[in-house]
Amino acid sequence: MKKSLILFVVICGGIAFGLVYLKKQKLTPAPTPVTETSAQTAAPAPAEPVLAPRPAPAVSVPVATDTTPAQPAAPAAVETKVAATASPIHLKVDALLSAKSAADKHAIFEELMKSGHMDEAIADLKQRMAENPTSPQIPTTIGEAQLNQVRALHDAGGDVNEMGILAMQADQSFNAALKIDPQNWEANFVKASSMYYWPADPTRDNDVVQRLSGLIDQQETMTPNPAFVQTYLVLGNEYQKIGQTDKATATWQLGLNKFPNDPSLTKKLNGQ
């Protein structure tokens, strides 16, 4: 699910940059799901290689103890009937939550946007969140869906205030995921990536730096993943945004040492 994050962030534009990460890699569980800010949003970011929106790992869900006697399994025929009667939107949401790569997840979001069913998918996700409040993956996916709506509104020249409200709702969705699992990689990455595109603010920018720096440290303890290159790229961009160009260059170089010949980092170091 990590790949999904990258894909969503970059593909979705400025607000959704964290999602692009999803496109490059398989979403994997992070000790895990795009910004507490004003009601303004910034222009979408250039597409880079996930939630949202051009930054989801396996979910760690506590297992509740149940002393109720186990019920006999339902006959196969009944299961088949339930699956057959599930609504198309419900099945799409199933696919979102089980997507193995950023490309797969992004393609589903695109289909939902083009068919005009994104609101229905979000409603389905919210119902699932109410039924399964210990899963960080669900609110993370809601946040990514909302960032896709921000991107669509921006591309259509929509109302800035509406985009701002949606962006803040997406940020709240990521916060909900992180409340469940503060170390969730996907929610942290997409949240930080989207925060980068908000107007400059010392407190928020410091949060982005701390969050992404922490993810780089966290990545050292995780199974290597090509999507992790995005963390170096976005952190370098953030340093550049706040005028710390030396740290930006050092971050991109560190990333290139980890991911030799990465085209995005190479361009950054070449001043492109």
C-alpha positions in Angstrom: 0.0 0.0 0.0 3.0 2.3 0.3 3.3 2.7 -3.4 -0.2 3.9 -3.4 0.7 6.8 -1.2 3.3 8.2 -3.5 1.1 7.9 -6.5 -1.7 9.8 -4.9 0.4 12.6 -3.6 2.1 13.6 -6.7 -0.6 12.8 -9.1 -3.2 14.8 -7.2 -1.2 18.0 -7.5 0.0 20.4 -4.8 -2.4 19.4 -2.1 -2.2 15.8 -3.1 1.6 15.5 -3.7 1.9 13.0 -0.9 -0.3 10.6 -2.7 1.9 10.3 -5.7 4.2 8.2 -3.7 1.5 5.6 -3.9 2.1 5.2 -7.6 5.6 4.0 -7.2 5.3 1.3 -4.7 3.3 -1.3 -2.8 1.6 0.1 0.2 3.0 -1.6 3.3 2.0 -1.3 6.9 3.9 1.3 8.7 3.8 1.8 12.4 0.8 4.0 10.3 -3.6 7.3 5.2 -2.3 14.6 3.2 -2.4 19.4 7.4 -3.7 21.5 10.0 -4.0 24.8 8.3 -6.0 27.7 7.1 -8.9 27.3 4.6 -6.6 28.1 1.7 -4.9 25.6 -0.6 -2.0 26.0 -2.8 -1.7 25.2 -6.5 -1.1 21.5 -7.2 2.4 20.3 -7.2 4.2 18.9 -10.3 3.7 15.2 -10.7 6.3 13.2 -8.9 6.3 9.5 -8.7 -0.2 8.0 -2.6 -4.0 9.8 -0.4 -4.1 11.4 -1.5 -3.1 13.1 -3.9 0.6 13.3 -8.6 2.0 9.8 0.5 -0.7 2.7 2.3 1.0 0.1 4.5 -0.6 -3.0 6.0 -2.9 -2.1 8.8 -2.1 -3.2 12.3 -5.4 -3.8 14.1 -5.7 -4.8 17.7 -7.5 -8.1 18.1 -10.3 -7.8 20.6 -10.9 -10.7 23.0 -14.3 -12.3 22.5 -15.6 -14.9 24.8 -18.7 -15.5 22.8 -19.0 -19.0 21.4 -17.9 -19.2 17.8 -20.8 -19.4 15.3 -20.8 -22.0 12.6 -19.4 -20.8 9.2 -22.0 -19.6 6.7 -22.6 -22.0 3.8 -20.6 -21.1 0.6 -23.9 -20.5 -1.2 -24.8 -17.7 1.2 -21.4 -16.0 0.9 -21.7 -16.1 -2.9 -25.1 -14.5 -2.7 -23.8 -11.7 -0.4 -20.9 -11.0 -2.8 -23.3 -11.0 -5.8 -25.6 -8.5 -4.2 -22.9 -6.1 -3.0 -23.2 -2.6 -4.6 -20.7 -1.6 -7.3 -19.4 1.2 -5.0 -18.9 -1.2 -2.1 -16.9 -3.5 -4.3 -14.8 -0.5 -5.5 -14.1 0.4 -1.9 -13.1 -3.2 -1.3 -10.6 -2.8 -4.2 -9.3 0.4 -2.8 -8.6 -1.1 0.6 -6.9 -4.2 -0.9 -4.9 -2.4 -3.6 -1.4 -3.7 -3.8 0.2 -0.8 -5.6 -0.1 3.0 -6.0 -1.0 2.6 -9.6 -3.9 0.3 -8.8 -5.3 2.6 -6.1 -4.9 5.7 -8.2 -6.7 4.0 -11.1 -9.6 3.3 -8.9 -9.8 6.9 -7.6 -9.7 8.1 -11.2 -12.6 5.8 -12.2 -14.6 7.0 -9.2 -14.0 10.7 -10.1 -14.9 10.2 -13.7 -18.0 8.3 -12.9 -19.1 10.9 -10.3 -19.2 8.3 -7.5 -16.4 9.6 -5.2 -18.8 11.0 -2.6 -20.5 7.6 -2.5 -17.2 5.9 -2.0 -16.3 8.3 0.8 -19.6 7.6 2.5 -19.0 3.9 2.2 -15.5 4.3 3.8 -16.9 6.4 6.6 -19.5 3.7 7.4 -16.6 1.1 7.5 -14.6 3.4 9.8 -17.6 3.6 12.2 -17.8 -0.2 12.1 -14.0 -0.7 12.4 -12.6 2.2 14.4 -9.2 0.5 15.0 -8.1 0.5 11.4 -5.8 3.4 10.3 -6.0 2.3 6.7 -9.7 3.4 6.3 -9.3 7.1 7.4 -6.0 7.3 5.5 -7.9 6.2 2.3 -10.7 8.7 3.1 -8.1 11.5 3.2 -6.6 10.4 -0.1 -10.1 10.4 -1.7 -10.7 13.9 -0.4 -7.4 15.1 -1.9 -8.4 13.6 -5.2 -11.5 15.8 -4.9 -9.3 18.8 -4.3 -7.3 18.0 -7.4 -10.4 17.6 -9.5 -11.8 20.9 -8.2 -8.6 22.7 -8.9 -8.4 21.3 -12.5 -12.0 22.4 -13.1 -11.3 25.9 -11.7 -13.5 25.3 -8.7 -14.1 27.5 -5.7 -11.0 28.1 -3.6 -12.9 28.0 -0.4 -14.4 24.7 -1.2 -11.0 23.3 -2.0 -9.7 24.7 1.3 -12.4 23.0 3.3 -11.8 19.7 1.5 -8.1 19.9 2.1 -8.6 20.5 5.8 -11.0 17.6 6.0 -8.4 15.4 4.3 -5.9 16.5 6.9 -8.3 15.6 9.7 -8.7 12.2 8.1 -4.9 11.6 8.3 -5.0 12.9 11.9 -7.6 10.3 12.7 -5.4 7.6 11.2 -2.4 8.8 13.1 -4.4 8.8 16.4 -4.9 5.1 15.9 -1.3 4.4 14.8 1.1 7.4 15.2 3.8 5.5 13.3 1.6 4.8 10.2 4.0 5.5 7.3 1.4 6.2 4.7 -0.7 8.6 6.7 2.4 10.5 7.8 3.9 10.7 4.4 0.7 11.9 2.6 -0.1 14.4 5.4 3.4 15.9 5.3 3.5 16.0 1.5 0.2 17.8 1.3 1.3 20.3 4.1 4.2 21.3 1.9 1.8 23.0 -0.5 0.1 25.1 2.1 1.1 28.8 2.4 4.4 29.3 4.3 4.0 29.1 8.1 6.9 28.6 10.6 4.9 26.2 12.8 3.5 24.1 9.9 6.8 24.1 8.0 8.6 22.9 11.1 6.1 20.1 11.5 6.7 19.0 7.9 10.5 18.9 8.5 10.1 16.9 11.7 7.6 14.5 10.3 9.6 13.7 7.1 12.9 13.5 9.1 11.2 11.0 11.4 10.0 9.0 8.4 13.5 8.8 7.0 14.7 7.4 10.3 11.8 5.0 10.4 12.5 3.8 6.9 15.9 2.5 8.1 14.1 0.0 10.3 11.7 -1.1 7.6 12.0 -3.4 4.6 13.6 -1.4 1.7 11.0 0.1 -0.6 11.6 2.1 -3.8 8.8 4.5 -2.6 11.0 5.7 0.3 12.9 7.9 -2.2 9.9 10.2 -2.1 10.6 11.1 1.5 14.0 12.5 0.6 12.6 14.4 -2.3 9.8 16.1 -0.4 12.0 16.9 2.6 14.5 18.5 0.3 11.7 20.5 -1.3 10.6 21.7 2.1 14.1 22.8 3.1 14.2 24.7 -0.2 10.8 26.3 0.5 12.0 27.7 3.8 15.2 29.0 2.4 17.6 26.3 3.8 19.1 25.4 0.4 22.2 23.7 1.9 20.0 21.3 3.8 17.9 20.7 0.7 20.9 19.8 -1.3 22.3 17.5 1.5 18.9 15.8 1.8 18.7 15.1 -2.0 22.3 13.9 -2.0 21.6 11.5 0.9 18.6 10.2 -1.0 20.6 9.7 -4.1 23.2 7.7 -2.1 20.4 5.4 -1.0 18.7 5.3 -4.4 21.4 5.8 -7.1 20.4 7.2 -10.4 16.9 8.2 -9.2 15.8 10.7 -11.9 13.9 13.0 -9.7 16.7 13.4 -7.2 19.3 13.8 -10.0 17.2 16.6 -11.5 17.0 18.4 -8.2 20.8 18.2 -7.7 21.3 19.5 -11.2 19.2 22.5 -10.4 16.2 21.4 -12.5 
